[in-house]
Structures are given as structure tokens and as C-alpha cells.
Amino acid sequence: MNKLNHIAFIMDGNGRWGKKRNKSRNYGHLKGVEIVKKIVAKSIKLKIPVISFYVFSSENWKRPKNEISYLFTLIKNYFLNEIDRVTSQGIKINIIGNLNKLPKDIRKILYKTINSTKNNKTITVNLAINYGSKNEIIMALKKIKKNISIKNIEKNLYTKDIPDPDILIRTGGHQRLSNFMLWQLAYSELFFISKLWPDFNPNDLEKVIKKYRKRKRNFGAI
């Protein structure tokens, strides 16, 4: 049976979900946050050590300003309102991505959350915010300069202390990685789900895990 240390999620389809219901894309993003809470809770029950969510990519700055502003407001309000619950559940929050471009108030609350949860051990939740995998790899190479190797690159990625994902789940029907963890996903098992993210549920997660357990993982061997 395959071990399971880390599941990564590309949460695609929030905006389309909202529009399908004759509401705004932002309404879809709001509902998407509720699903994140449910998936985190289910992951704790399943004793999954690490999960990662692709929250905001380095390319998402191309979206309308009002949508970007709303996404950041969701992030801010989530941690303002949920930090006590997050801490009581033993959730460690880790942020991967370049935070320098984010609004000052968002950076402040993210750093505060990282610091206040750093000793929690129930589960690590990575949030990829202003994250782009190509930029991450370039950043790692610039830090190394000499003696470039797989080991040295991995030491300088945002995920340096985190096991690579065993599973990637992407909702929304598209079958692409969208510049997410390109290095780390080299040998991950990929699951592309047609459901939009707000329709994804803990039972869907369990179904994916059952399929994963049955897959043969060779890592280049026979």
C-alpha cells in the first residue's frame, strides 16, 4: 500500500461555479473557502501529515482588480476569524510564494499566523500565495550559484522541509499544472476532477485516496 504524506490541490472552478448560479465569481471564491475548511478537517481525520492549496498564483495578478482585492479580503478575514480554531486543531500554517508584492496588512497577518502556529503538529497546511514554480526554481538557482545539484536545488525551494506531494488533485476539468510545484510534482500521482472546487467534498477526497492506494508507483524502476 502506498504511503501518503502530502496531497496538493489546485482549486480550480470557483469563479465558474459562481457564474453558473447567476452570481458573481467572488461568490464562488467565498464558497471555495468553505470547502477548504472541510478538506482540512477531513485530512486531519485521515491523518494526512501535509496538504497544500494553490491559493493565488503569480499569474493571477492579471485578473480584474476587484476580484484580486476580494481574494485578499477573504484571506485576511479567514485568519482574523479562524486563527483560534486553527490553533486549537493543531494546524501549522506555512506560506509558500513571494509575499513581498502582497499588501502590507495581508503580509502582516500571514506572518503573524505563521509564527503563532509554527509549533503545531497535527497537520501542516501550505498555502501557495503569489506563487509561481518557474520563479521558485530560478530563485533557488540564484541562491546556489555554484555546485548546482538536485539536492542543492531542493534545499532552496519554498518547500525545502516538506515532502513532495504524493497526490495532486485538480478540480475544474482542466488537465494542466498551471505553474504549480513543477519540480515537486515530478513523480506525483495526478488526479484531474471534472467537478468545480465548490462541489468537491470529503467523499471525493476519500475516493481519490483509494485509487491512489491501488496504483503502482515505480519512480523510474520496473
C-alpha positions in Angstrom: 0.0 0.0 0.0 1.4 3.4 -1.0 2.3 5.7 1.8 0.6 9.1 1.9 2.5 12.1 3.3 1.3 15.0 1.2 -1.7 16.0 -1.0 -1.6 19.1 -3.1 -4.8 20.8 -4.5 -5.3 23.1 -7.5 -8.7 24.6 -6.5 -10.0 25.4 -10.0 -13.6 26.4 -10.8 -14.6 28.9 -8.1 -15.4 31.7 -10.5 -17.2 29.4 -12.9 -19.2 27.9 -10.1 -20.5 31.4 -9.1 -21.3 32.4 -12.6 -23.3 29.2 -13.2 -25.5 30.2 -10.3 -26.1 33.7 -11.8 -24.0 35.2 -9.1 -20.5 36.7 -9.1 -17.1 35.0 -9.4 -16.4 36.3 -5.9 -19.4 34.3 -4.5 -17.7 31.2 -5.9 -14.5 32.1 -4.1 -16.4 32.6 -0.9 -17.9 29.1 -1.2 -14.5 27.7 -2.1 -13.2 28.8 1.3 -15.8 26.6 3.0 -14.6 23.6 1.0 -11.0 24.3 2.1 -12.2 24.1 5.7 -13.9 20.7 5.1 -10.9 19.3 3.3 -8.6 20.3 6.1 -10.9 18.7 8.7 -11.1 15.5 6.6 -7.4 15.4 6.2 -6.9 15.6 9.9 -9.3 12.7 10.4 -7.4 10.7 7.8 -4.1 11.6 9.5 -2.5 13.1 6.4 0.6 15.0 7.5 0.8 17.7 4.8 -1.7 19.3 2.4 -1.1 22.2 0.1 -3.6 24.6 -1.6 -2.8 26.8 -4.7 -4.5 30.0 -3.5 -3.1 32.7 -5.7 -0.6 32.3 -8.5 2.0 34.8 -9.7 -0.1 35.0 -12.9 -3.3 35.8 -11.1 -2.4 39.5 -10.9 -3.8 39.6 -14.5 -7.3 39.2 -13.1 -9.7 42.1 -12.5 -8.6 44.4 -9.6 -11.9 43.9 -7.7 -11.5 40.1 -7.8 -7.9 40.3 -6.6 -9.0 42.7 -3.8 -11.8 40.3 -2.8 -9.4 37.3 -2.7 -7.1 39.1 -0.4 -10.0 40.2 1.8 -11.1 36.5 2.1 -7.5 35.5 3.1 -7.4 38.3 5.7 -10.8 37.6 7.2 -10.2 33.9 7.3 -7.2 34.3 9.6 -8.7 37.1 11.6 -11.8 35.0 12.3 -10.4 31.4 12.3 -6.9 31.7 14.0 -8.2 30.4 17.4 -9.9 27.4 15.7 -6.8 26.8 13.6 -4.5 26.8 16.6 -6.8 24.7 18.7 -6.8 22.0 16.0 -3.1 21.9 15.9 -2.9 23.2 12.4 0.5 24.6 11.3 0.2 27.2 8.6 3.0 27.6 6.1 3.0 30.1 3.2 4.9 29.4 0.0 5.4 32.1 -2.5 6.8 35.6 -2.8 5.0 37.7 -0.2 6.8 40.9 -0.9 4.3 42.0 -3.5 1.3 41.5 -1.3 -0.5 44.4 0.6 1.2 45.3 3.9 -1.8 44.3 6.0 -2.0 40.9 4.3 1.7 40.2 4.8 1.4 41.2 8.5 -1.4 38.8 9.3 0.2 36.0 7.3 3.5 36.3 9.2 1.6 36.5 12.5 -0.3 33.3 11.6 2.9 31.5 10.6 4.5 32.5 13.9 1.6 31.6 16.1 1.1 28.1 14.5 4.8 27.2 14.0 4.8 24.6 16.8 1.5 22.9 15.9 2.0 19.3 14.8 -1.4 17.8 13.8 -1.1 18.8 10.2 0.8 21.2 8.0 -1.3 23.3 5.6 0.7 25.0 2.9 -0.9 28.0 1.2 0.7 29.0 -2.1 0.1 32.7 -2.4 1.7 34.8 -5.1 3.4 31.5 -6.1 4.9 30.6 -9.4 7.0 27.4 -9.8 9.3 28.8 -12.5 10.2 31.8 -10.4 10.7 29.5 -7.4 13.3 27.4 -9.4 15.1 30.5 -10.7 15.2 31.8 -7.1 16.8 28.6 -5.9 19.4 28.6 -8.7 20.4 32.2 -8.0 20.9 31.3 -4.3 23.1 28.3 -5.2 25.2 30.0 -7.9 27.8 27.1 -7.9 27.6 23.4 -7.2 24.2 23.0 -8.7 22.6 19.7 -8.0 19.2 18.2 -7.3 19.9 18.2 -3.6 21.0 21.8 -3.5 18.1 23.0 -5.6 15.6 21.2 -3.3 17.3 22.8 -0.3 16.5 26.3 -1.7 12.9 25.8 -2.8 10.0 27.1 -0.7 9.2 23.5 0.1 12.7 22.6 1.4 11.5 20.9 4.6 8.3 19.4 3.1 7.9 16.0 1.4 7.0 16.2 -2.3 3.3 15.6 -2.9 2.2 12.0 -3.4 -1.0 13.2 -5.0 -2.1 16.2 -6.9 -5.8 16.9 -7.2 -7.0 19.5 -9.7 -10.7 20.3 -9.9 -12.5 22.2 -12.6 -11.9 19.8 -15.6 -8.6 21.3 -16.9 -5.7 18.9 -17.1 -2.7 21.1 -16.6 -0.3 22.2 -13.7 -0.6 25.9 -14.2 2.9 26.6 -12.9 2.3 24.9 -9.6 5.1 22.8 -8.0 6.6 21.8 -11.3 9.7 20.4 -9.6 7.9 18.8 -6.6 5.3 17.1 -8.8 7.8 15.2 -10.9 6.6 11.8 -9.6 3.2 12.7 -8.0 0.1 10.8 -9.0 -2.2 13.2 -10.8 -6.0 13.3 -10.5 -8.0 15.6 -12.6 -11.6 16.0 -11.4 -14.4 17.5 -13.5 -16.2 18.9 -10.5 -15.7 22.6 -9.8 -13.9 23.3 -6.5 -17.1 24.3 -4.5 -18.6 21.0 -5.5 -15.6 18.9 -4.3 -16.2 17.2 -1.0 -14.5 15.0 1.6 -16.0 11.9 0.0 -14.4 12.8 -3.3 -11.1 13.1 -1.4 -11.5 9.6 0.0 -12.3 8.2 -3.5 -9.1 9.7 -4.8 -7.0 8.3 -1.9 -8.5 4.8 -2.5 -7.5 4.9 -6.2 -4.0 6.2 -5.2 -3.5 3.3 -2.8 -4.1 0.8 -5.7 -1.6 2.5 -8.1 1.8 1.0 -8.6 4.5 3.7 -8.1 7.7 2.8 -9.9 9.7 6.0 -9.7 11.5 5.0 -12.9 12.1 1.4 -11.9 10.1 -1.6 -13.0 
